[in-house]
Structure formats: C-alpha cells, structure tokens
C-alpha cells in the first residue's frame, strides 16, 4: 500500500465474492489501509453475488462503511461492483442504513439510478468479449463516450489498463486463452485521460497476474493459480513508474505531463517471443478443453493477429534528447522532446538495448535482462509483456514456493524450471558516443505545455481520485501464510503488505447450451466475460430469480 500511495494512488477497490474468508480479508485490508493513510472500498463481484441479494449487499456495506479507511464522497460510503445490472439499488440503500455513493460497473444503458458508473472495458474489443477485428473495432474512447453520454453529467470512472492476455489450458477448470491488443495502450490511455479529465480513474488491476494486467510487484506474496507459466520473469513495475507523472498531472487538473517529470527515464516493454513462433507441439493449450464459455482456443491465443511484433518505449524527459533502441539487429534512433514521448521499433531476436543521449553525452544506457526469442519460452505461447526501465529498477522475482505452486501443470515434462532466472540489472553504462537522427513518423510525442487551472484532488470530495482494483489484500504480524480451500491465501507479515489474489474474476467454466436454431443459451455471467452483456443472438437462462444481463446493443 505504501508504494501505491507514493505513486499517487488514493484507494484500493476490494473485489469480493461470497467466500467464508471474505470478512477476515476485508478486516485486514481496512486495518492496513488505515495504518498506511490509504482508503479502500468494496466492489461486489456479480460472478458470485446474485442481484437478488440486495439485503445482504446492504448489510455488508453497513458492516464496513463506518471504518476509518472507508473511501467516502462527502458523508457517502463509496461502493462499486463488477457487473450487477438489475440490482435493486433502493433496496441496497435501505439495507445499508447509511448514505452510499453507488458507482457500479453496470452497462451504459443501465445507469439511470446510480450515482456514478465504472466502465471496466479498458481495451479495444469487438463488442463480443474478444479482440477487435477489421469489421468490428470498439475503442476504449467509444466506451468513454457511451458512458459519459448516458451518465449525463454524473461522475464517470474511466478505466486504465496496460495489458490483457491469459493462457490457461485444460490443466485448470477455467480454461481461457486470449490476448487483447495493448501495444502502446498504457501511454495513449493516460494521454486520453488527461484530456478527458474524468471524475475518477480506476486502474485495472493491481494484482491479477493470470490475466497479465497487473501493475503491482511479482514479489508480493501470493499463491499461484497456474499463471506463473507466463508471469515468471515478467515484471510490470515500470508501468507504475510511467504512470506516476500522468497521475500527478491528472490530479492537478493539467493536460501537461511534462510539468510533472523531474528526472529522465525510459520505460520499455515487449513480448518475449515473436508471434510467428510455433509452439503447438509443447503448449499447454494444445489439447482440447471446455469451449462452451467461448473463452478457450487451442494453441495460439485468440487475438494474436491484432498485436504488433514491436518493442515499445516511453521517454519521460526533462529536456529534449535522442533515444536509441537496438532490438537484436534492428537499430533506430528518435529525437524526443521534453515531456513524454512514445516510440515503437520492430522486434529483433536477441538482446534489447536502450540509450538516451543529450548534447553529445550519454544520460542513460543499458541492456534489458530479457532477450527476445524466436522460439517458445517454456514451450508455450507467452503473450504477456516484459517491462523494464532505465535507470533499472530493483529486482522483482516471483517468490518460491507459493508463487510457482502450479507452474509445471500443463507444461511438457522437464522443459522449464519453476524459478526466477532474470538475475539483477547491471550498472548503467556511461560515456558512449551521442547518436543523432531525424524525427521518425513512428514516434508519438506529448510536448510540455502551460498547465491548465489547478484542481487538487480529494478522496473525500468530488475532486479526482485514482483507484486500482485488487483481489483481497491482507496484513498481520505473525509471519505466516494460510491457504484457503479455493487455493487463495491470507498473507500475514510483519507490517503492511499487499497480498494475494483470489482466483481471477470469471474463471468459472459453466457450460452453455445451444437452441435448435443455433442460438446459444447463457446460463452464467462468466460466459459473457469480459463485457458482461448479451449479444443479439444469445438467450439468458440463468438461475431462477436472477435478472438477465443487459443487452450489448442497449435494447
């Protein structure tokens, strides 16, 4: 929590289900937040809650709403959700018995009775739970427009997420295998947020390792659910560093990130293998698994064609300089202005090196700890991202044994060791010659400008606030780890610590059926993940008494 606070994050969204340990975990989370000067709020996950449980939801709000660390808007308890369209909001308010600020992740067509709304879809998509295609590409900005229009002046919680890929095979019950195109999304999204100036921003996520959109540290103690196969040696800490000046600018009401950059820094990321690599012979998804949810694809992940074989670099600069990127045998240099700039270079296999020069002198120079391979690391299709920085950050390895608990499940025998292998970043080199070039059309630059009117953020008022979802966090002082029946854990360590994910959202694998006319019958919300809305051809046949999800077309 202390690290999140230092980067400008104000609160944690605590995504909860109906597990027996939920109250214990929430107690730890609220206590830790109070000790660290942070705020938290509950987000009810309707993969596990039912819309018929309005009284129980209200009672849970009442149980924690008066705690010191509770995020409030004025005197209203901030409450959110993952899905939940059709919930009786008035019944929730009545059961809570205290003023609440209800900001759920409902569809844009269902926000008339809410106080604010969260748009969870932080990635380009096809409108049907998958990566965009040439014929159907719904951008994140399209989602912004839909929500802000529907909210008609009510506060909007804009999403920001750096990545989205997952690769679970038949070795687990929640098989799913996809990638959504992200590339320079993290940089572009923060640029959009500065211009959009939404009331709130929610970062998705802090610690969902299995879906690869974590921004928190790998070394945070947690029990692996099988995602370690593509998470090991793939730190994302640099994305936190990149966001810091953007968060500061956003909270100040400024569109100029350059005013909040105090040191030169390069942040870079890339996938570990070319997408042309053929891994079918050894990949964990090479075998059949449950396809009824529509989330499982054998072999290369769904959406792989939509991602670029590129190395991405963001320069955060105090003054203009030259950025040079060497990816294998590919070398390119760019003139970068003061402020924030983004660049892309074609992937080359082998070492990845980066340098920054100014006035004929080397400012930063170094080689990544992670090479790019033409083959299959650990025998699988890995579409996660490796993120590094110059100056190099501290080592951030997964922790043994819990962080590798299910690493070998689904892998070819003996193909890979369940252990970190990156080592430690070498000392940065200095004194290399300057490199100059002309500006490249492959670059994107946000130049320093005069700041707009200042607007200080407040987590207890209507000013901007940053929230980042975590799946429950825990802290205590006995120095032990307790494993729950579902494989999630309660981490107890001396002093506050961020701890462990419950199994990723929507990992249930409820079977779907098909009508005689070919229309699919949907029996569980998990079959609609991640958009959580029904397509025109889909028929809802969920639990008795449960309200149907919203239609994606708003009908």
CORVEN-V979439 format. One line per field, one symbol per residue. ss: DSSP state (H for helix, E for strand, C for the rest). A space follows every 50 residues. Layout:
ss = ???
This chain:
ss = CHHHHHCCCCEEEEEECCCCCHHHHHHHHHHHHHHCCCEEEEEEECCCCC CCCHHHHHHHHHHHCCCCCECEECCEEEEEEECCCCCCHHHHHHHHCCCE EEEECCCHHHCCCCCEEECCCCCCECCCCCCCECCECECHHHHHHHHHHH HCCCEEEEEECCCCEEEECCCCCCCEEEECCCCCHHHHHHHHHHHHCCCE EEECCCCCHHHCCCCCCCCCCCCCCCCHHHHCCCCCHHHHHHHHHHHHHH HCCCCCHHHHCCCCEEEEEECCECCCCCCCCCCCCCCCCCCCCCCCCCCC CECHHHCCCEEEEEEEECCCEEEEEEECCEEEEEEECCEEEEEEEECCCE CEEEEEEECCEEEEEEECCCCEECCCHHHCCCCCCEEEEECCCCCCCCCC CHHHCCCCCCCCCCCCCCCCCCCCCCCCCCCCCCCCCCCCCCCEEEECCC CCCCCCCCCCCCCCEEEEEEECCCCCCCCCEEECCCCCEEECCCCCCCCC CCCCCCCCCCCCEECCCCCEEECCHHHHCCCCCECCCCEECCCCCCCCCC ECCCC
